[in-house]
Amino acid sequence: MSGFNRLIKNSVANIINGFSNVIMGIVISPLLLHKLTTTEFSVWSLALQAGALIGIIGFGLQITVGRFVSLHRSDQFQLRSVLYNSKLVSYILASMMLILVLVINHYYSSFFTAIPVEYQKQAKTTFLLICISFIINNISSIYLGYFTGIERNDITASVNLVFKTILGVFIVFIAKYGIFAMCIVYFSINLINQIFFFYIFNRNLGKDATKKTMNAVVIKKIAIFYIGLLIWNIAQFLITGIGTFTVGKFAFNELAGYVLAMTLINAVVGIIGAITSPIIQPMLRLYNAGKVQNLEKLVVLLSLLYAFIVYIAYFVSSNISGWILNLWLGHDLSVHIESSFTLLLTAFLIRMIAAPYGMMLVAFGKQLSVAYLPLLEGVINFTLSIFFVKEYGAVGIAYATAISGMSIMVFYAFKFYRESEIRDGLIFTSFLIIPATISVLMLVNYYFAHSLYGKYIHISQLALSLISLILVAILIRKIKSIVD
């Protein structure tokens, strides 16, 4: 199998993994909202988002294990040492997270004061069980990391698809009994899912008579690499995930609508992220082969590809999002989020343009060199989101994301250009010029779409979308030639 075809296979598998989570959102959310009260739905959403934060911590460990497994595939002793010591790290993380969850659960009512008193007990129980489920998932991230490292994401994708589908069906069926019954079902099915991961991991790896011992050197390497990813992932959560808590705290009455909008947005962003993740394997091959310039060209082309895809997504969303939301949620629900959906979607997608650069740094093991940038962006975004949500409600998240994202992209562009061997000016095109152009077009469309010039604006944007599609096809061919 060629490098490009292997990349496509793992990307598709990752999309399936992502789709298994999308089932919980796109398919289930509107069904739950019709069976639960708005408050119950909001409480359930807050618990899932807290679990997602814990999941991000585990995902970093999955990527870490995947990288070291990929590096030591041919050395069974080193491979098993990495896996054993990674398990020890996961147990330590799980213990720390459990203590933190118990503390937060104790003070839950003090933070989310807008939740009615009669729902507080259910809210705390739901929060606790969902968070413990994700802590268990973090331990299993070692097994998923192993399959990522051997480039067999299709195995975990198949398992996830089956179990998440079962989980979704049971959650919808049990929703009429309330969120307490839902979280019991969620915990039980999720536990069975992780046990199955453990089974297929052991069956695939096989038995080994070698004595397993703790290796401080291996643990240190794992910890250093993981901490870099953790800082990066926490920063990303401050940008893409913290909005649920911000809206829950300062605009609780808008939380249900915001969660529904972000469900679709996260699905789109998640699919792009799923496509990005397997890129680290061909990047590692290029890096280990000493083909640094080819690797840098790959990153530039991927960034351009993402930039044009973002514009196409913006154009498509601005034209059909109203129809899709109405079809998905019905008129009564969709009318409340239609105006802000495209703005939120585009703001979050623009940030994804820098994702290939981040994956290159992961391949180099240098993600710590820019850890301060996403962290800075996350802090700026979080601070701005508090201000904007207080002033404008949930749509303030889009304003905060756009401002913080565009600001940090400037730093990424100049850093990449300054440190690269190829010094390609297209870096600025993908990181700065195209995102700025999209932002201007959004403003023009917002203020003049219904004016006398509206028809000409629409035709111009359609033409730009067609040009972008052609450029996307060209870029894919160039990327294929580098990966192969």
N, C-alpha and C positions, 0 to 999 in steps of 0.2 A: 504494500500500500504506500503510495507517495505521501510526502510530508503534507501537501495541501489537502489530499483526500482524508488523511488521518485527522488533520485540523478540523475539517468540515464534520467528520463523524463525531468528534468529541464536542464540537460546538452544538451540534444537533442534540447530543445527549444532555448537554448542560441546559439547553432550552427546554427539554422534556423535564429535567429536574426543576427548572424554574416554573414550568407550566403546572407541575404538581402543586406548587404553592399558589399559583394563580387561580387554580380551582377553588381554593379556600376563599379567594377574594372575588373574582369576577362572577363566578357562578353562584357562590353561596351568599355573598353580602346582601344583594337585594332580596333574596329569599328570607334571610334572617331578619331583615328590617321589616318585613311584612308579618313576621311571627313574634318579634320582640318589640318592646317599647323602645322609643328613641334613646331613653336613658340606659336601658339594658344593652342595646347595641353599642352605645358609646363606651360603656364599662367593659364590654367584651373586646372592643377595639383597643382600648388602653392596655388591657392585659396582653393581647397578642403583640402589641408594639413593644412592650417591656420584654416579652419573650424574644422578639426580633433582635433587640439590643444584646441579649445574652447570646443569641445565635450568631451575631457578628463576631463575638469573641471566639466562638468555636470555629467559625469559618476561617479565621486567621490561622488557627492551628491546622485545619485541613489543608490549606495552601502550603503551610510550612512543611508538613509531613509529605505532601505531594512533591515538593521541590527536592527534599532529601532522598525520597524514594527514587525519583527520577535520576538523581546523581549516582545512586548506589545500586541500581537494578542488577548489575552484573556481579556484585559482591554480596552474597547471601549473609555473611557474618555481619557486615556493616548495615545491611538492610534490616536485619532482625534487631540489631542494637538500636537503630533509629526508632523502630516501631515500639520496642519495649520502653525505652526512655521517654518517648513521646507520650505513652500511656501514663507514666508517672507524672509528667507535666500536666496532663489532662485531669488527673485526680486532684492535684493541688489546686488547679483553677476551679474545678467543680466545688471543692470545699470552700474556697474563698467566695465564690458566687452565691452559694447557699447561705452563708452567713450574711452577706450583703442583702440578699432578697428577704431574709427574715427580719432584718432591721428596717428595711423600707416598708415591708408589710405592716410592721408595728405602727409606723407613722403615716400610713397611707391616707387616712381620713384627714390628717392635718394639712396635707398637700392639696388633694383634690377636694376642696371645700364645697365646690359647686354641685357635687354629687349628693342627691337627696339622702337624708338620714336613713330612710327605709331600705336603701340600696347599698349602704356602706358595708354591711356584713357579707353580702353576696360578692361585692366588688373585691374585698380583701381575699376571700376564699378563691375566687377566680384568678386573681393576680398570682397567688401563691402556687396553685396547681399548674397553671400555664408556665410560669417561670421555672418550676422544678422540671417540667417536661423538656424545656429547652436546655437545662443544665445536663440532663441525661443525654440529649442530642450532642452536646459538646464532647462528652466522653466518646461517643460514637464517631466523632469527626476524624479520629485516627484511622478508622476503617475506610471512610470515604476518601481521606487523603491518600491512602495506599492505592486505591483504584484510580485516583487522579494521577498519581505518579507513574503507574504502569499504563496510562492512557486507555483505561477501560471504564470511562465515565458511563458508558451505555449500561453497565451492570447496575450501578446505583440508580440510574435514571429509571430503569424498568421497575425496580423495587419501589422507589418513591412514587411513581405514577400510580401503581396499584394501591399502595397503602393510603396515599393522600385522597384517592378517589373514594375508597371505603370510608375514610375519615369524614370526608365531605358529606357523603350520603347519610351517615349516622348523625352528624351534627345537625343537619337540616331536619331529620326525622325527630330528633330528641328536643329540638328547640322549643317545642310547645310546653315542655316541662320546666323551662327556665334555664338561666345561664349556669346554675350550679350543676345541673345534670349534664349540660354541654361540656363543662370543664372536666368532669369525671370521665366522660367518653373520650375526650381529647387526650387526657393523660393515659388512659388504658390502651387505646389503639396506637398511640405514639410509642409507648413502651414496647409493644409487640413488634413494631417496625424496627426499633433499634436492636432488639434481640435478634431479629432476622439478619440485620447487617452484620452482627457479630458472628452469626453462623456462616454466612457466605464468605466472610473475610477469612475465617479459620479454614474453611474448605478450600479456598483458593490458594492460601499461603502454604498449607500443609504443615505437618508436624515437624518439630525440630528438637533433637536431643541436647542441643547446646545449652549450657547453663546460662540463664538470663541474669545479668548483674547490672546494677546502676553504674552508669558511666558519667562522671561529672563533666568531662570534656564534651561529650555528645550533648548532654543536657544544656551546657552553656551555649553551644552552637545553635541548638534549637531555640533556646530562650532569646538570644540576641536577635535572631532572624524574626522570631515571632513578635517580639516587642515592637520592632519596626512596623510590622504589619498591623499590630494592635493599635498603635498610635494612628496609623493611616485609616484603619477601619472605624475607629471611634470618631475620628475627624469627619469621615464620610457620614456617619450617623448623625452628628451634630448638624449636618447640612440636609440630609435626605430623610432622616427619621425623627428628629427631635420635634418637628412641627406638630405631630400628634399630641405630644405632651404640652406644648406651648398653647395650642388651640384648646386642649382639654382644661388647661389652667385658666386662660384669660377669655375664652369664647366657647365655653362648654356647649352652649345651645347650637353652635355651628359645627360641632365635632363630627356628627354623623354624616353630614354632607361633605365635609372635608375628607373624611376617611374614604367615602365612596369615590370621590374624584381621585384621590391618591392611589386607590386600588388599581385603577386603570393605568395611571401614570407609572406606578411601580412595576406593573406588568411590562410595559414598554421598556423602561429603564433596565429591568431585570433581564429581559431577553437580550438586550445589547450587552449587558454585563456577562451573561452566559456565553455569548459569542466571544467576548474578550478573554475570558479566563483560560481557555486551552491554548491561547496564543503564546503563553509562557513556555510551552514545550518546544516549538520551533525556534523561539527566541533563545532558549538555552542551547539548542543545537548550534545555532549560528555563533553564539558567544563562545562555546567550548571549541568550536572550529577556528576561532580567531577572526571571524568575518564580521568585525565590529561595524564597518561601513555599511555592509548589507543589512545588518540589524537596524542601524539608524535610518536607512532608507525605508525599511519595512515600517518603522514607527511613524515616519513622516507620511507615508502613503496611507497607513491606517487612520491617522489623525485626519487627513484630508477626506478619506472615505466617510468617517464619522461625521465630519462637518457638513458634507453634502447630504447625508442621510438625515441629519437634524433639520436642515432646511426643508427637505421633502416631507418629513414628519410634521413640521409646522404648517406647511401649505395644506396637507391632507387634513390635519386636525381642524384648521380654521374653516374648512369647507364641509366636513362631515361629522364633526364631534357632536353637534346638536342632535343630528339624526340618530347617531349611535347611542348617546346618553338617553334619549327618549325611548329608543327601542329596548335598552337595557333596564332602565329604571322606571319608565313611564313618565308622563308629563309632569305630574305633581312633584316628583323628586328631582328630575333632571333640570327643571327650570331654575332651581336654586344654585346649581353649580356650573351651568353651561357657560356663563360669561367669564368665569375664571379658569376654566379647564385648560384651554389652549395656552394661556399665559403660564400656568403652573407647569404644564407639560414641557413647553419650550425652555423655560428657565432651568428645569432639571436636566433636560437633554443636552443643553449647551455644555454643561460640566463634563459630560461623558467624552467630549472631544479629546481631553487630556488623558483618558484611560490607557491608551497604548503606551504612552510615555511612562506612566506609572508601572505598567507591567514590565517594561524594559528595565526599570530600576530594580524590580523584584528579581528579574533574571540575573542581573548583575550582583544582587545581594546588597544594593546601595539605597534601598528605600528609606533608610534612616537619614540620608543626606538631604531629603526634602520633606521629612516628617513634619517640620515646623510649618510648612506652607498649607497643607490641608488642615492642620490643627488651627492655624491662624484663620483660615477661611471658615472653619467650623465655629470658632469663637465669634468672629464677625457676624456670621449668619445667625447664630443663636441670639446674639445681642440685638441685631436689627429686627429679628423676627418678633422678639418680645415687644419692641416699640411699635412695629407695624401692625401686629395682631391687636394690640391694645387700641390702636387708632382706627384700623380699617377692617378688623375681623380676620377671618381665615385667609382671605386673599393676600394679606400682608406677607404670608410665607413666600409667595411668588416674588414680591418686591425684594425681600431680604436675600433670597437665593440668587436672583439675577445680579444684584449689586455686588454681593460677596464673590460670586463665581467669576464675573468678568474682571474683577480687581485682581484676583489671584492668577488668572490665566495670563496676565501680563508677565508675572514673575516666572511662570512655567516656560513661556516662550523664550524669554531672554536667557534663562538658565540652560535650557536645552540647546539653544543656538550657540551659546558661549562654550559649552563643554563638548559639543559634538565634533567629530572629525570632518563631516561633510559640509557643515555650515550652509545648509540649504535654506534659502529665503522662504520656501513654502511653509516652513515652521510658523512664520508670522501670519501667513495666509490662513492656515487652518486654526491656529490658536487665537488670533485677534481679528483679522479682517472679516472672515465669514461670520463669526459670532456677532460682531458689531453690525454687520449688514443685516443679519436676521433681526436684531433688536430694532434697528431703524425701520425695517419693513413692517414689523409688528405694530410699531407706533403709527406709521402711515396708514396701515390697514384699519387700525382701531379708530382713528379720527376721521378718515376720509372714505371708508368703504361704502358708506351710504350717501355719499355726495355725488355731484355730477361726474366726478372723476373715478367713481367706484368701479365702473366697467373696465376702464383702462388699467387701473391698479390690478384688478383680478387677472386680466389678460397677461400683463407683465409678469405677475407672479407665477402664472401657469407656464409661461415660456421659460422662466428661470428653473422651474421644477423639471421640465423636460430636459433642459441642458444638464441639470444636476444628475438626472437618471443616466444620461449618456456618459458623463464623467465617472459615475459610480461603476458602470460596466468596464470602462477603461482601467480604472484603478484596481478592480478585482483581478483583471488579467495580469497586471504588473505585480500585484501581491503574490499571485500564484507562482509566477516565475521566480520570485525570490525565495519563497517557502520551499519550493521543489528543488 
